[in-house]
Amino acid sequence: MKRLMGVINLDAEQDLLGELTYFRCGAAVPFGGRYRLIDFVLSNMVHAQISEIAVFTRRKYRSLMDHLGNGKAWDLDHVKGGLFILPPDWNDPTDISKGELQHFHNNRDFFARGQADHVLITGSQHVSTVDFEEVFTQHLNTNADVTVVYQHNEKMVTDTPFSKKITIDKTGHVRDLTNDQKNPNYYMNMYIIKKDLLLELVDSCIARGKSFLFEEGIIPRADKLNIRSYAYKGYLAVIDSLSAYYQQSMKLLSDQHFEELFLSKKPLLTKIKNEPPTVYKRGSNATNSLIANGCVIEGKVSNSILFRGVKVERGAVIENSVIMQRCVIKKGTVLKNVVLDKDITLTPNKTLIGADKQPYVVAKRKVI
């Protein structure tokens, strides 16, 4: 879609996933057995034929760079356009910008060279199947300056105090951004904006010492701009805390949630890693679980998610847990309500038990 370019802005996202973000940014956290959180929004952009995509990142992005590479897995390894991983430039002594506006200011060439005249800006914490082509069509048909994606949900989508809601009038215009817990209109940190307006607002915000584009540049002009709302009605998981990560992971064991997220018409794209099929040895027992390829199962696994290359020895028991890549669970070890980051070895006859809503989490590359 030549008229639309994409920005995945990770700078405004806080690392709230505890041990899982000790060594990586939130966008690179594994999710769903074989994916990373960034895969969902990136796939949605690619399926909308957006061929120029920038990732604004500031810290702990080595793991993210390793995962994204040159964008080949998403068909973004183009001669022109493609995928760009853009940290802020610290070498301009005249730069007075701060916060996320540093990215927009210091990477202005990305927008100037792009052929698109509209920009889609998102984060990575809202796992969804948004059809950005449909959002953009509404954006054009309403001649909107900005189109904001939200979900109307009377239930709690997230229980963190950082969740934002938008106030919408009867005509579908966005009027305000709040933390009102009684407001059911969850702002999904996704919006489309005219490129010329974006650059104008960036300059205006920087001149006034602001740090955030949407909160401090767009919303305060709600009475002057044509800010429209787009109601998304599909699958949504907000991964903004350890508890949310665990609870949303466990929901994927439900057929309904799994089908809504993974079995849509357009496939979820990720970095390809070739592994042999999982081996279930004699005496093993695996029930109601997502188990990726390359695993070796000799013990018991139930209501759990196992990523690639996990080894579960005979006599080991895993229940209601998330076990990431290449973990080794030795014989006699019992895990319940546990999240293990990758490359962890649990020696024989250990017991780790977490709470139903707050799992026991172990950072990667540990031996216990």
N, C-alpha and C positions, 0 to 999 in steps of 0.2 A: 504494500500500500504506500505508494510514493508520496502521498499527501500527509502521511503520519509517520513520525519518528518516535522512538521510545527512550525513556530514561528510567532505570531502576535505581532509585535514590536510597542508598543504605546509610547515609550519613546521619539522618535523623532518627534511625532506629537504635534503641538502647539494647545492649547485650544483657538480657534478663533471663537467660537460660542456664544460669549457674555454671556448673562444671562443663556443660556442653559448649560453652563459649569461652572457656579459659584460653583456648589456643586457636579459635576460629571466630569469624563473625557469624551472626545469627543466620544469614542467608546461606551459609555453607553447612548448616547443621543437617545431618542425615534424617530422612523422614520417609515412612511408608515402606521400608524394606530395601529400597534400592535407589532412592532419590535424595536430592537436597532441596531445601525449602525454596531456593531460587528457581528451581526447575519449573515450578507451577506457573509463576507469572511470566517467565521467559517463554515457555511453551505457548501460553495464551497470546503473547505478542507475535510469535512466529506464525501461529495459525491465522492471525489477522493480517498476514503478509507484510508485517513491519520488518524492513530489511536494514534499518540503521538503529542500533540499540547501544546505549551507553550505560555502564554500571558505575555509579558514583560511590566510591568506597574510601575510607580513611584509615582504618586500622585492622589488623589481624586478617588480612585478605590473601595470604599465601595459599591457604587451603582452597579458597574460592578460585584463585587463578589456576590452580592445578586442576580443579574440576571443570572450569569453563574452557580452558585452553584457548584455541583460536576460534571457537564457536562451531566447529565442524559438526558436532552431534546435533546442533540445531539448524544446520544448513546456513550458517552465518559466516563461513570462511570465504568472503567475497573479495574480489579485487577492489571494488568500490563499495563503500558502506560496510555492513557486517557488524561485528561485536567489538566494542571498545571498553576496556577496563580503565577507568580514569580516576586516579587519586588527585587531590588538589595539588596545585603547583605552588611550592613554597619559595620560589626564586624571584618573585616580583616585589622589589622593595617599596613600590608605590601602592601595593594592594592594601586597602583598608577594609575589605570584606571580611565577614566572620560567619561562623556557623555553616549551615548547608549552602549559603549563598556563595561561599568560596568556590564550590564546585561549578556553579553556574557562571560565575565571573571568570575563573581561571581556565575553564574549558569552553569558553565562548566560541572557539573555532569549530567545535563539534556542531553547534547550531548553525553557524555561518556557512559551513561547507555543505550542510545537508540540504537536499532539494525539497524536503517536506515543509509545509507551512503551518502544521499543527504538531504539538508535542504531547505524547502520553507520558505522564509521570506517575510512578507507582513505588511502593516498597516491596518487601518480600515476606512479610509476616502474615498476610492474608491469603491462605491457601484456598483457591477457588477455580472455577472453570468459566470465568467471565468471557463473553464473546465481545472482544474489543471492536470488531467490525460493526457490530450492532450499536455499540456505544458511539462510535464515530459517526455512523449514519444519523443517529438522533442529534448529535452535536452539530452536524451540517444542516440538517433539516430545520432546526430551531434557530440557526444562525447564532449559536451561543458563543460567548467569549470563553467561557469555562464550562465544562460538563463534569460533575462530580458523581462518582459511583458510590452507592450506599446500599445497605440491606435493611429493610424494615423487618424487625424481629422482636416480638414481645418478650421472648426469653433472653436470658443473659448469654450473649455471644462470648463475652470475656469478662472475668471478674477483677481485672486489674484497674487501678485508678487512672491509668494512662489512656484508656479507651476514649475516643472522641465521637461525638454525635453531631449531626447537622440538623439545623432547624429549617424546615421547608414550608413555604406558604402554599396557599390553595392553587396557585398557578404552576407549581413545580419549581419555583425559584429558590435557591439556597440563600438564607438570610443570616445565618450565624453558625458558629462552631462552639460546642460546649462539652463539658464533662457531666452533664445532667444524667444521672443513672436512670431516671424515669423516661428519658427520651428513647424511643425504640429505633431511631434511624441511625444505624451504625455507619460511620464514615470508614470506608475501606482503604483509605490512603491511596486512592487512584483518581486521577482527573486528567482531562484533555484540555489543553489551552492553546490559543492561537500563538504561534511562535513570536510574532512581533510584539504582542502584548506581554509574553513571558519576559523577553529581554528588556522591555520598558520597565516592568515591575521589578526586575532584578536590580537595575540601575537605581530606581527610586528607593528601594529598600536599603541598599548599601549606603546611599547618600544620607539616610536617616538612621544609620547604625543598627539596622534590624539584622536578625539571624535566620529567620524562617520565611520561606516564600508563601506558602499557603496560609498559615496562621496570621502572619504580619503584613503580607502584601496583597493577597487576594480577598480574604474574608472582610477586612476593613473597608473594601470598596464594593461591598455587596449591593449598596444602594445605587451604584453608578454602572456596574458591570452586569451583563446578562449571564448570570451564573445559574445553569440548569442542573437538575438532579436526574440521575439514571438509576432506576430501582432494579437491582440484581436479585434474582429469586432462586438462584441455584445453591450448590454446596458451598459452605463457608466454614473454615476453621481458622481461628485467630491464634497464632503461636507466639504469645508474648510473655510467657512465664514457663517455668519448669512444670508446674502443675498442668497448665494448658497443653504443653507438649505431650505429657504422658496421657492425659485424658483423651486428647484428639487422636493420639496413636491407637489407643485401645478401641476407639469408636470404629476404626478401620476394619476391625474383626467382625463388624456387623455387615451382612450382605448388602443392606440398603446403602450404607455410607460408602462401602467399597465400590459399589457399582456407580454411584453418583460421581465419585471422584475419578476413578480409573477407567471406567468402561463407557465414557462418553464417545461421541462420534469422532472426535479428534484425539489422537494418541498423545500421551504425556512423553515428552522427550527428555533424555538425560545422557550423560556420558556413558558410552558403551564399554563394558568390561566383560570379556569372554571368560566364563567359568564353566566347569563341567556340571552336570545335573547333581542335585542333592542326593546323597546316599542315605537310605534308611536301613540300618542294619537289623539283623534278627534280634527281636526282643525290644526294639524301640517302640515308642508310642507318641504320636503327634496328633493333636486334636485342636480344631478351631484356631489355627495359627497361620500367619503369613511367613513363609520360609523361603528365602531367596536361594538362588543356585549356588553351588560350591560348598554347601554345608555337609557335615557328616553327623548323623543323628544316631546315637546308640541308647540314650536315656529317654526321659519323658519330657515332652514339651506340650503345654496347653495354654490356650488364650494368650499367645505371645507373638512377637514379631522378631524374626531373626534375619539379619542382613547377610550379605555374601560371606562365605568362608567360615562360618561359625562351626565349632566342633563341640559336641555334647557327648561326653563319655558315658559309659554304662553306669547306671545307678544315680546319675545326676538328674535333678528335677528342676524344671523352669516353669513358673506359673505367672501369668499376668505381668509379663516383663518385656522390655525392649532390649535386644542384644545386638550391638552393632558389629561392623566388619571384623572378621578374623579373631574374634574372642574365642578362648578355649575354656570350657567348663569341665573340670576334672571330675572323676568318679566320686559319687557320694555327696556332691555339693548341691545345696538347695537354694533356689532363688525365687522370691515372691515379691511382686510389686517393686521391681528393680529396673533401673536403666543403666546399662553398661556402655560406655563409649568404646570406640574401636581399640583393637590390639590389647585387650585385657586378658590376663590369665588368672583363673581362680584355682588354687591348689586344692587337693582332695579334701572332702569332708568339711567344707565351709558352709555357713548358713547366713544369708543376707535377706532381710525382710524389711520392706518399707510399708508405708501406710497406703490406704486405698486411693487417696487423693494427692498424696505427696510421696513420690517414690524415693527409694534409696538410690542415689546416683553416684557413679564412680567415673572420674575423669579418665581419659584415654591413656594407654601405655602404662598400666599398673599391673603389678603382680601381688595378689592377695593370698 
